[in-house]
Amino acid sequence: MIKDNVKIAVEDLVVHFTTNAGMVQAVRGISFDLHEGETLAIVGESGSGKSVTSRAIIGILSPNARVLGGSIMYEDKNLLEFSEADYAGIRGNKISMIFQDPMSSLNPIMRIGQQITEAMVVKLKISKEEAKERAIKIMEEVGIGEAEKRYYQYPFQFSGGMRQRIVIAIALVTEPEILICDEPTTALDVTIQAQILDLINDLKVTKNLSVIFITHDLGVVANMADRVAVMYAGKIVEIGTAREIFYDPRHPYTWALLSSMPDLDSKEKLFAIPGTPPDMLYPPKGDAFADRNSFAMKIDFEEEPPFFKISDSHYAATWLEHPDVADVELPPILKARLKGKQLT
Amino acid sequence: MSQEQPILIIENLRQYFKSGFGKRKVVVQAVDDVSFHIFKGEVFGLVGESGCGKTTTGRSIIKLYQPDGGKVIFNGNVVSEGFIEQKNQLDAINVQLKDNELAVEQKTALQEQARSLRQDISRIKREMKKEPDRSVMNKMQMIFQDPIASLNPRMTVKEIIAEGLRINGEKDNQVITDKVNNALETVGLVREHANRYPHEFSGGQRQRIGVARAMIVEPELIIADEPISALDVSIQAQVINLLNELRERLGLTILFIAHDLSVVKYFSDRIAVMYFGKIVELTTSDELFKNPLHPYTKSLLSAVPRPDPDSEKVRKRIRYNPAVDHDYSVEQPSMVEIRPGHFVYASPSEITKYKSELKGTVNESTKDSVATLKTA
């Protein structure tokens, strides 16, 4: 059964896609909980399966997806067993999603107001007048000035940041409990990104949301996340609180991610992860990251590492954590950066 | 560094885009009076949010657009020039000439001025109609943002990379193959890749192809227009390291256009911050990050998220509102060198304010040269 403070519990989720070339094993058995009121960030490079996971939760996988196992528990019900009609009661009402590109997630030939009220009229069965009132209220909440006038405008009359605010307004208008943000700021500038992140953080508190935040920008993760799950090749390789992941990373892939990103103070050569992510048609045996990992041992190529517990909230799937393995030196660039930063 | 010869000089560059007619005519001043120098061998970063004109500046420099005003001087040659300033002056003179009460001497003086302006304009028009001098322009190459959109999907990698050579009249297949192989190896790809198509490569590899295409004509200046924004984090580092390596090995000069400040800081020697078509601050990267002066620079720096949860929790974002932060109703702002190597766009009263802010801080832009003097 699902624990009290857990909103969504994903267990052993496996999602494959049938393609002409064969089965693409996008998500290969991942488990995590989303606690009430927290922001869980899922980090990984493109193709690591982070978007597929979030789409599986909200039930919008493409038709060629095959969910081969696992469960997604929400309020004691398994979302994976839901029919499309069942899902209609949840999607938008209870769980909402914000997408990456605010231009392509809005209908270009529909007025903003209509796009915001559409969900309310359908889902909450309220009159158009009431819906308009609520829409204008929420537009003001997400920081759109002159909402009355803006209500009748089209998406092209809005800037990128404003469009993303509209998308957030649409997602929040039905007062969901869970918000899934799929790279909501990747298409935006730093200054606009900062505004949108602040907005999501504020709304999270005022509307008591639990947020799943998908991104590949570690700076954004540090800003937003309470907990972080690092994904690689369809698996979670490390999961822990934000401070644990940033100040005490254990998996070589997390090390690589952290040291490939320039800090405002870094001068030395950046660490570039060699090679490319594995072809998920034929996922490698053992640790998927072993090929690109200078710390890989023989066992990494043969057997998949289980999760090793580091603390109550921190787990890492790497053989380096096995009690029989000697401690290894952190990559120098990371060592320099973590100097003076204490976990406690 | 200042005694070195600049490889690229931009003087009062203006690039306007017009749309609509009559009442609905809109002129967007995408780049408005921008001037800077790039010295040989340095990486010059150009940052700003989208729509501030940084990409347009890059494109005007390499003559993808015909500038409306100002000059681009590359290696001592004027590569492009516009005449909007001369035209405005001429219009003003014509208005004055309509005044019948002018003295005769005044009138002739004005007519003389108008004639020379007209000559200037027609000279610029003539010059700009000419075929650009390839031996000069080839030394300037561009790398584009999106490695998928900037490579023709129907051409093999060899054809893509060799295109520049062919345009320049290279016909010998053996030479082309050799040079292409060479370029591929320079950017960390292998010869076998030459006969493949762009779709067979990952994002990082595609951007390497873009770099190889720029490198094949042996340029001295590379304009890199957000070369890493479309790439994954792990791949970004590969491309930055590649550009860094090329720069050290071949002595390249790079104009690096980006909006990611931590990358720009890491990669650039000097940085110019652009806001709405104007450069608002220009200095060395250390100085810019230590002692930012212009409120927009401060706001931009405060918006960069760092991969460090503890500092993120306490980070305060500074908002920039030009209507509140500046009062330009009395004094006109201009670009001022507030201390050696540090330029800021400000009005005289703001300069005094900034100067007092700077008191007691170390000038990072001259620190290096002082240090080298001492050791020598």
Chai-1 contact restraints between the chains, C-beta under 6 A:
chainA,res_idxA,chainB,res_idxB,connection_type,confidence,min_distance_angstrom,max_distance_angstrom,comment,restraint_id
A,E45,B,D232,contact,1.0,0.0,6.0,A-B,restraint_1
A,E45,B,S234,contact,1.0,0.0,6.0,A-B,restraint_2
A,S46,B,D232,contact,1.0,0.0,6.0,A-B,restraint_3
A,D189,B,E49,contact,1.0,0.0,6.0,A-B,restraint_4
A,D189,B,S50,contact,1.0,0.0,6.0,A-B,restraint_5
A,D189,B,H259,contact,1.0,0.0,6.0,A-B,restraint_6
A,V190,B,A303,contact,1.0,0.0,6.0,A-B,restraint_7
A,V190,B,V304,contact,1.0,0.0,6.0,A-B,restraint_8
A,T191,B,E49,contact,1.0,0.0,6.0,A-B,restraint_9
A,T191,B,A303,contact,1.0,0.0,6.0,A-B,restraint_10
A,A194,B,A303,contact,1.0,0.0,6.0,A-B,restraint_11
A,A194,B,R317,contact,1.0,0.0,6.0,A-B,restraint_12
A,H216,B,V233,contact,1.0,0.0,6.0,A-B,restraint_13
A,L218,B,P307,contact,1.0,0.0,6.0,A-B,restraint_14
A,G219,B,P305,contact,1.0,0.0,6.0,A-B,restraint_15
A,G219,B,R306,contact,1.0,0.0,6.0,A-B,restraint_16
A,G219,B,P307,contact,1.0,0.0,6.0,A-B,restraint_17
A,V220,B,P305,contact,1.0,0.0,6.0,A-B,restraint_18
A,A222,B,P307,contact,1.0,0.0,6.0,A-B,restraint_19
A,A222,B,D308,contact,1.0,0.0,6.0,A-B,restraint_20
A,A222,B,P309,contact,1.0,0.0,6.0,A-B,restraint_21
A,A222,B,E312,contact,1.0,0.0,6.0,A-B,restraint_22
A,N223,B,P305,contact,1.0,0.0,6.0,A-B,restraint_23
A,N223,B,E312,contact,1.0,0.0,6.0,A-B,restraint_24
A,A242,B,P309,contact,1.0,0.0,6.0,A-B,restraint_25
A,R243,B,P309,contact,1.0,0.0,6.0,A-B,restraint_26
A,F246,B,P309,contact,1.0,0.0,6.0,A-B,restraint_27
A,S260,B,V233,contact,1.0,0.0,6.0,A-B,restraint_28
A,S260,B,S234,contact,1.0,0.0,6.0,A-B,restraint_29
A,S260,B,A237,contact,1.0,0.0,6.0,A-B,restraint_30
A,M261,B,V233,contact,1.0,0.0,6.0,A-B,restraint_31
A,M261,B,P307,contact,1.0,0.0,6.0,A-B,restraint_32
A,P262,B,S262,contact,1.0,0.0,6.0,A-B,restraint_33
A,P262,B,V263,contact,1.0,0.0,6.0,A-B,restraint_34
A,P262,B,Y266,contact,1.0,0.0,6.0,A-B,restraint_35
A,L264,B,S262,contact,1.0,0.0,6.0,A-B,restraint_36
A,L264,B,K265,contact,1.0,0.0,6.0,A-B,restraint_37
A,S266,B,Y266,contact,1.0,0.0,6.0,A-B,restraint_38
A,L270,B,A237,contact,1.0,0.0,6.0,A-B,restraint_39
A,L270,B,I240,contact,1.0,0.0,6.0,A-B,restraint_40
A,L270,B,N241,contact,1.0,0.0,6.0,A-B,restraint_41
A,A272,B,A237,contact,1.0,0.0,6.0,A-B,restraint_42
A,A272,B,Q238,contact,1.0,0.0,6.0,A-B,restraint_43
A,A272,B,N241,contact,1.0,0.0,6.0,A-B,restraint_44
A,I273,B,S234,contact,1.0,0.0,6.0,A-B,restraint_45
A,T276,B,S202,contact,1.0,0.0,6.0,A-B,restraint_46
